[in-house]
Amino acid sequence: MSAHVISTKLYVTIWIALMCLTVITAGVAFIDLGPFNTIVALSIATFKAVLVVLIFMHVKYTSERLTKTVVISAIFFLFLLLGLSMADYTTRLLG
């Protein structure tokens, strides 16, 4: 496996983008969007997380098979967590 060398310029560009998105997230928090405040904040946070995972964690340069395995297992555990949380929530409503 060959190591990927990423330029410092790309790292700085991604860092600046993350800082700008952080400022945008903080700015949007002061705007009343009603129920969309959470949606906008989570959308920006998801985009930031994707940037970090792809560039800083070098997932962009890994094999597709490894990436698919990790994504499938992450989705499985997300559904497991949500399912168990909802099961607990419904028992509290009924009890």
JOJO-V175097 format. One record per backbone hydrogen bond with DSSP energy under -0.5 kcal/mol. CO is the residue of the C=O (numbers start at 0). NH is the residue of the N-H. If there is no record, write none. Layout:
co=CO nh=NH
co=CO nh=NH
This chain:
co=3 nh=5
co=6 nh=10
co=7 nh=11
co=8 nh=12
co=9 nh=13
co=10 nh=14
co=11 nh=15
co=12 nh=16
co=13 nh=17
co=14 nh=18
co=15 nh=19
co=16 nh=20
co=17 nh=21
co=18 nh=22
co=19 nh=23
co=20 nh=24
co=21 nh=25
co=22 nh=26
co=23 nh=27
co=24 nh=28
co=25 nh=29
co=26 nh=29
co=27 nh=30
co=30 nh=32
co=32 nh=35
co=33 nh=36
co=34 nh=38
co=35 nh=39
co=36 nh=40
co=37 nh=41
co=38 nh=42
co=39 nh=43
co=40 nh=44
co=41 nh=45
co=42 nh=46
co=43 nh=47
co=44 nh=48
co=45 nh=49
co=46 nh=50
co=47 nh=51
co=48 nh=52
co=49 nh=53
co=50 nh=54
co=50 nh=55
co=51 nh=55
co=51 nh=56
co=52 nh=58
co=53 nh=59
co=54 nh=57
co=57 nh=60
co=58 nh=61
co=62 nh=66
co=63 nh=67
co=64 nh=68
co=65 nh=69
co=66 nh=70
co=67 nh=71
co=68 nh=72
co=69 nh=73
co=70 nh=74
co=71 nh=75
co=72 nh=76
co=73 nh=77
co=74 nh=78
co=75 nh=79
co=76 nh=80
co=77 nh=81
co=78 nh=82
co=79 nh=83
co=80 nh=84
co=81 nh=85
co=82 nh=86
co=83 nh=87
co=84 nh=88
co=85 nh=89
co=86 nh=90
co=87 nh=91
co=88 nh=92
co=89 nh=93
co=90 nh=94
